[in-house]
Amino acid sequence: MSAFSKTSSPSSASSGVSRELGRESWGVMNTAVLTGRQVSQAMKVFIVSQAGKVADVTLQSSCHSEDESVLKEHIKSVTDNEVCSLLNLGTCGLHVVHGSLRTGVESVDWDISSLLRHMYYLFTNSPARRALFTQLTGYASFPLKFCGVRWLENTKCFQRALQIWDHVAKFLQEAKLPKTKPVETLKRAACDPFLKCKLAFCKTIADECQPFLQWFQASKPMTQYLFEAVEKLLRYLMNRCVKPDLMKCTGFATQRLLGETAITLTERQKLEFIHECRSMLTTMIAKLQERSPLKQKAVRGLSSLDPCVIQHSPQLGQKRFSFLLEELNHANIINDVLA
């Protein structure tokens, strides 16, 4: 995510500029910094001059790049190689949350992604196997495709896996299937008494992160809301694992499934599972903090434009606005007099 500016005539910039601004300083702010679009898709930006004139331009390559040098080269390519000042807002918030959930799940030895992929490909493009599954189990729903990039969008995949897992386990036991790696992986998973608990816990965390995904997957400027939203998400996750007794809150679905398996499980096994849940959360939180936009002073400063901050905490808003002015001045976007 980025904002950048330069001082020169914008008529020499990209052909996508729709309005002539004249010879004056102007800035470019990415209006799609949190859309979550693929990097190959075009992203809309708008140009704002100090005189209040605006123009539109479309950028065809990525503004989500973690490498600042790559982003600077892209800026030069759309501004005829003229030097620009870059205001760093950090990595895209959507990518950070997707990646933190993935890192958390992969930090524990659950292998959820492989399980869900093998479940999906066991039945996809195989009408005969689907018919046999329906015949043996009396169930006509099948696994959904798992996305290994946008992890927050896998809530429906987790839910479907929970619904049909007992039927899949029965199918694996009764059907004559070839001894392939996917089938053997699924058969080993069928022996895990905690499997449905693990799926339920992953779904609970993904469900709680889902509002963040839906809110910021928009084509309008949302950066002013980013600081409060990420901070709220971090507080929620920390409240689940900062204190050991709080880890009892693994979610109602997980607790119910743990209760259903209590007959065959020892107390030690249940405690080990809860410890794994906590380990997953702490790893996810650490990743979220490491790559979080909260580390960027400009993001904190832009939160001063949040209407809730302006209305309910005007003094805090003024303090944060001073951070924004400081960052804009440091990036040579505004001078000392204007700041």
N, C-alpha and C positions, 0 to 999 in steps of 0.2 A: 504494500500500500504506500502511496506516495503522493506528495504535492510538490510542485516545483514551479519556478518562475524564471523569467529572464527580462532583460531590458533591450529591446530592439523592435523593429517593425515586424508584426506577426504576418504580414503579407508574404514573407519569405518562408513561412512555416508550411506544414502539410497542406495538401490540396483539400483536405477535409474541412478546413476552416470555412465556416459559412458566412461570416460577417467580418468586414474589414475594421480593424481597431485603430489604425493610425500609428504614428511613431510615439509610443508611450510604453511604460513598463506594464507588464501583464503577468498573470499567474495562471497556472494550470492545476486543477484539482481533480483527481480521479473520482467520478461519481459512481463507479462500479467497483470500488475497492473491496467490497464485501459481498459481491454477488455469488461467489462460489462457482463461476463459470469456468469451463476448461480454458487452458491457456491459449488454445488455438482460436478461440472465438474473439470477435471484435469487442472492445470495451469502450464505452462512451466517456468522454471527458469534456469538461467545459472550461473555457478561458474567460477570466474575469480581469478587466483592466482596473486601474486605480480610479478611473473616471466613471466606473460603473457599467461600462459596455461589456457585452458578453458575446461569445462565439462558441460554436460546437465543433468538435473534431473527434474522429473515431480512430482509436489505436488498435492495430490488428494483432500485436503480439502481447506477451504477458506483462502484467504489472504486479504479479504475485511473486516475482523472482526473489529468492533469498539473497542472491548475489547482487549487491548494489551496483557493481561495475556493469553488469549486464543491463540493468535498468537504465543506467546513465547512457550507455551506448544506444539503447532504444530511443531515449529522449532526443539524443542528437540526430538520430535518423529521421525523426518527424519534425525537427526544427532546423533542418539544413546545417547540421554540424555546429550550431552555435552553442556556447557554453550556458548551462542552466544550473540554477541552485536547487538542491534537492532537500526537501523536508521529509525526513524518514519517519514513517509511522509504523514501522515494523512489518512483520509477515501478516498476511491475510488472516483475520480472526477465525474464519470458518476453517481454513486449512489447519490452523493451530489446534482447534478443538477436535477435528477429525483425527489428526495425528496423535493427540494425547490419548484419546480413547483407544486407538489402535496400539499404542505403546503400552498402555496399561494392561490390556487383554493379553498381549503377546509376552508380557513380563512373567506371567504365571504359566505353568505347564498344563494349560487346558486345551490348547490346539483347537479352539472354537472355529477359526476360519477354515481350516482343513476339513473339519467335520461338516460344516454347512455346505462347503463346495462339493464334497463327495456325495452328500445327500441329494443335492440338486442334480448333479450329473449322473447319478444312479438311475434317474427316471426320465431325464430330458431326452428327447429324440428317440424314445424307446416305447412305442405304443404297446408292444407285447408285454413288457415288464410292468407298465402302468396297469394293463388289464389284469395281469396276475396279482398285482398288489391289491387292486379293488376286489378281486375274487377271494383272496385269502383273508383280508382284513375287513371287508365291507365298507371301506373308507375311500372316498374319491378325491380328496384334496392331496396336493403334492407340494414338495418343498419349493420355496421361492429362491431366486438367484441371489447369492451373497455378493456384495460390492466391497472389494478390498481397499478402496480408496476413500469413499464417502461413508465412513463407519456410522455416522449418526442416522443415515438413511436405512439402516439394517434392522430397525425396530420391527417391521412387519416380517422380516425374515426370521428373527428370533422368535416372534410370536407363533408363526406357522410351525417352526421346528418344535416348539413346546407342545403344540396341539397334536402333532402327528407322530411324535417320537415313539410312543408306545406301540403304534401300528407299524412303524418302520422296524422296531426291534423284533416284533412278531414276524414280519416279512423276512427279515434276515435269518431268523431261526428256522422257518418252515420252507422257504423257497430254495431251490437248488441254483446257487449263483456261482459264477466262476471265481477262482481264488486269485482275485486281483488286489492290488494295493488299496484302492478305495474301499472295496468290500471288507477287507481285513481290518482297515482302520475303523469302519463303522461297527464291526463286530466287537472290537476292543472297547469302543465307546459304549456299547450296549452293556458292558460289564461294570461301568462306572455308576455307582449308586447316586453320585452327586451331579450327574450330567444335567438333569432338568433344573437343578438348583443353580448351576453355573449359567445356563441359558437365561433363567429368570433374572439373575443378578445383572448380567450384561444388558438385558432388555430394560431393567429398571434404570440403570445409569444412562443408557441411550435415550430413554424417554425423558429424563430430567434435562438432558442437553438439547433435546429436540426444539424447544421454544427458541433457543438461541439461533439455531439453524434457520427456522422459519422467519424469524424477525429480520435477520441480517441478509437473507437471500433476496435482496431487493435491488432495483435499478436506480434508487434515489440515494442521496448522501445520508449515511447512517453513522459516520465516524463519531459524531458528538455523543452518541449513545453507547459507544463501544466500551469506554472505561467502566461505567456503572454495570453494564451487562456482564463483562468478564469478571469483575470483582464479586458480583452476586453469585455467579456460577462457582467461583473458587470457594466462597464461603459455604455454599451448599455442600460441595464435595468434602471440605475440611470438617464440617460438622458431623460427617459420617465416620471419620476415622482419626480425628485428633486425640480423642480419649477412647480407651479400650471399651468402656461400657457403651459408648455410642455406636459401636459396631453391631449392636443388637439390631439396629435399624438397617438391615440388609434389604428391606422391601417386603411388603406383605406377601407377594407371590413366593419369594424365596423362603420366607419363614414358614409358609404353609407347606411347601414341598419338603422342607427339612423335617417338619412334623410328621409328614406321611412316611418318611424313611427312617424315623426314629427307632422303629422296632429292630431293624437290621444293622443300625450304626451305633458305635460306641460314642461316649461323650468326647473322647479324645479325637476321634475322626471328625466330629462336628466342629470342634475347636480349631482343628487344622484347616478345615474349609473356611471358617470365618477369618482365620489368619491370612489365607490366600486372598480373600476378598479385600481385606485391609491392605495387603501388599499391592494388589492391583490398583486400588484407589490412590495410595501414596505415590506410586510410580506415575500414574496419570496426572496427579497434582504437580509433581516435580516437573514433568514435561510441559505442562501448561504454564507453570511459572517461568521455566527456562525460555520459552518462545513467546511468552505473553506480550501483547501490546501494552500492558500496564507498565512495562519497563521503559516505554518511550515517553519522555516528558511532553512531547507534542500531543500525544493522545490524552494525557491528563489535562492539558491546556484546552484542547478542543471540547472536553466535557463541560466547559463553562458555557457552551452554547446549547446545552441540554435545557429545554424549557422547565423541567422539574427542578433543576439546580437553580435556575434564574428565579423561579417563583418561591421556592421554599428555603433556599440557602444562598441569598444574594451575596453575603460576605465570602462564602466559600467560592462562589462563582467568580467574584472579582479576583480572588487569590489565584485561581486556576487560569483566569484570563491573562494574568501577568506572566504565567509560565508560557502561554501561547505566544505572547508578544516577544518574550525573550528568545524563544526558539525561532520565530520568524526573523528577528533581527540577527540572530547568530547565523542563519542561512542566507543572509543578505537579501531577503525578500522585502523587508521594510527597513527604512533607515532609523537612526536614533530619534530624530525629531518626530517622525510619525508614530514610533513606538511609545 
